Amino acid sequence: MTKTPGSDDVDMIEFLGAAMDVRRIIAHLLEPVARNHGLSERTLSIVVLAHAGLNRPSLLVDYLGVLPSTISSDVDKLAGLGLLRRTPSATDRRATTLEVTPAGVALQQRVLGDLRAHFDSKVAAVSTDELRACITTLHKISGGPHPDLPDELCNPSA
């Protein structure tokens, strides 16, 4: 394929614009749902990620790209709300594991129901095949799901 001068720039600008649109849509989906449950987008994400298997603070720091003190503060808040608890790691006495409490699991189920209702309205005109193609493309671009997330979460249709 022959490229015209500047076409790479147009592709990059279009890609960045689309990526920002996806980020904006996710924020618009998560923020009000999280707020309705007394959480921020990040603290809600921590509950979901810990339940999915990213259950060590260091994994959350890496995945979310935030400072350890940010995760520590957020985990303190979630523990205070009874949604998470810290437990000693079974494999590393210096580390802690985050355990989602029954209240945290129940919250996650309510939140996922709320998100599903909002998400379904956003993607009503998108076919399942188009949505799966989008997910596949996003995984290719991002390098794939985090290695510590279970396959059934990242690839439920696999």
C-alpha positions as CSV (number, residue, x, y, z in Angstrom):
1,M,0.0,0.0,0.0
2,T,1.4,3.4,-1.0
3,K,1.2,6.0,1.7
4,T,0.9,9.7,0.9
5,P,3.0,12.2,2.9
6,G,1.4,12.9,6.2
7,S,-1.0,9.9,6.1
8,D,0.8,8.3,9.1
9,D,0.0,11.5,11.0
10,V,-3.7,11.3,10.1
11,D,-3.8,7.6,11.1
12,M,-2.2,8.5,14.5
13,I,-4.5,11.4,15.1
14,E,-7.5,9.3,14.2
15,F,-6.3,6.5,16.5
16,L,-5.7,8.9,19.4
17,G,-9.1,10.5,18.9
18,A,-10.8,7.1,18.9
19,A,-8.8,6.0,22.0
20,M,-9.8,9.2,23.8
21,D,-13.5,8.6,22.8
22,V,-13.3,5.1,24.3
23,R,-11.8,6.5,27.5
24,R,-14.5,9.1,27.6
25,I,-17.2,6.6,27.1
26,I,-15.8,4.4,29.9
27,A,-15.6,7.3,32.2
28,H,-19.2,8.3,31.4
29,L,-20.3,4.8,32.2
30,L,-18.3,4.2,35.3
31,E,-18.3,7.6,37.1
32,P,-22.1,7.9,37.8
33,V,-22.4,4.2,38.7
34,A,-19.5,4.4,41.1
35,R,-20.7,7.6,42.6
36,N,-24.2,6.1,43.1
37,H,-22.5,3.5,45.3
38,G,-20.3,6.0,47.1
39,L,-17.1,5.1,45.3
40,S,-14.8,6.7,42.8
41,E,-14.1,5.2,39.4
42,R,-10.7,3.9,40.7
43,T,-12.0,2.5,44.0
44,L,-14.7,0.7,42.1
45,S,-12.1,-0.7,39.7
46,I,-10.0,-1.9,42.6
47,V,-12.9,-4.0,44.0
48,V,-13.5,-5.5,40.5
49,L,-9.8,-6.1,39.8
50,A,-9.1,-7.6,43.2
51,H,-12.1,-9.9,42.8
52,A,-10.8,-10.9,39.3
53,G,-7.3,-11.9,40.6
54,L,-5.3,-8.7,40.8
55,N,-5.3,-9.1,44.6
56,R,-2.0,-7.7,45.6
57,P,-1.4,-4.0,46.0
58,S,1.7,-4.1,43.8
59,L,-0.3,-5.6,40.9
60,L,-2.9,-2.8,41.2
61,V,-0.1,-0.2,41.2
62,D,1.2,-1.7,38.0
63,Y,-2.1,-2.2,36.3
64,L,-3.6,1.2,37.2
65,G,-0.4,3.2,36.8
66,V,-0.7,4.9,40.2
67,L,1.6,5.4,43.2
68,P,1.7,2.8,45.9
69,S,0.4,5.4,48.4
70,T,-2.7,5.9,46.2
71,I,-3.5,2.2,46.3
72,S,-2.9,2.1,50.0
73,S,-5.2,5.0,50.6
74,D,-7.9,3.6,48.4
75,V,-7.6,0.1,50.0
76,D,-7.9,1.8,53.4
77,K,-11.1,3.4,52.3
78,L,-12.5,0.2,50.8
79,A,-11.6,-1.8,54.0
80,G,-13.3,0.9,56.1
81,L,-16.4,0.4,54.0
82,G,-16.2,-3.3,54.6
83,L,-15.7,-4.1,50.9
84,L,-12.1,-5.4,51.0
85,R,-9.8,-6.8,53.7
86,R,-6.1,-7.3,53.8
87,T,-4.8,-10.7,54.6
88,P,-1.3,-12.0,54.9
89,S,0.0,-13.6,51.7
90,A,0.2,-17.4,51.8
91,T,3.4,-17.3,49.7
92,D,5.2,-14.2,50.8
93,R,5.3,-13.1,54.5
94,R,6.2,-9.6,53.5
95,A,3.2,-9.1,51.2
96,T,-0.5,-8.8,51.8
97,T,-3.4,-10.1,49.7
98,L,-6.6,-8.2,49.1
99,E,-9.7,-10.2,49.7
100,V,-13.1,-8.9,48.5
101,T,-15.7,-9.4,51.3
102,P,-19.2,-10.7,50.7
103,A,-20.4,-7.1,50.8
104,G,-17.8,-6.2,48.1
105,V,-18.9,-9.1,45.9
106,A,-22.6,-8.0,46.3
107,L,-21.6,-4.4,45.5
108,Q,-19.8,-5.6,42.4
109,Q,-22.8,-7.6,41.2
110,R,-25.1,-4.5,41.6
111,V,-22.6,-2.3,39.8
112,L,-22.1,-4.8,36.9
113,G,-25.9,-4.8,36.5
114,D,-26.0,-1.0,36.4
115,L,-23.1,-0.9,34.0
116,R,-24.7,-3.5,31.7
117,A,-27.9,-1.4,31.5
118,H,-25.9,1.7,30.5
119,F,-23.5,-0.2,28.2
120,D,-26.3,-2.1,26.4
121,S,-27.9,1.3,25.4
122,K,-24.6,2.5,24.1
123,V,-23.9,-0.5,21.9
124,A,-27.4,-1.3,20.8
125,A,-26.5,-0.6,17.1
126,V,-23.3,-2.7,17.3
127,S,-23.4,-6.3,16.4
128,T,-21.8,-9.0,18.7
129,D,-19.3,-9.7,15.9
130,E,-18.4,-6.0,15.7
131,L,-18.0,-5.8,19.5
132,R,-15.8,-8.9,19.6
133,A,-13.7,-7.6,16.7
134,C,-13.2,-4.3,18.6
135,I,-12.2,-6.2,21.8
136,T,-9.7,-8.3,19.8
137,T,-8.2,-5.2,18.2
138,L,-7.9,-3.4,21.5
139,H,-6.1,-6.5,23.0
140,K,-3.7,-6.5,20.0
141,I,-2.9,-2.8,20.5
142,S,-2.6,-3.0,24.3
143,G,-0.5,-6.2,24.2
144,G,-3.3,-8.2,25.6
145,P,-4.9,-8.6,29.0
146,H,-2.8,-8.3,32.2
147,P,-1.1,-11.7,32.7
148,D,-2.5,-12.0,36.2
149,L,-6.1,-11.7,35.2
150,P,-7.8,-15.1,34.6
151,D,-8.6,-16.2,31.1
152,E,-12.4,-16.5,31.8
153,L,-12.5,-12.8,32.7
154,C,-10.4,-11.6,29.7
155,N,-11.8,-14.0,27.1
156,P,-15.2,-15.2,28.3
157,S,-16.0,-16.6,24.8
158,A,-12.8,-18.7,24.6
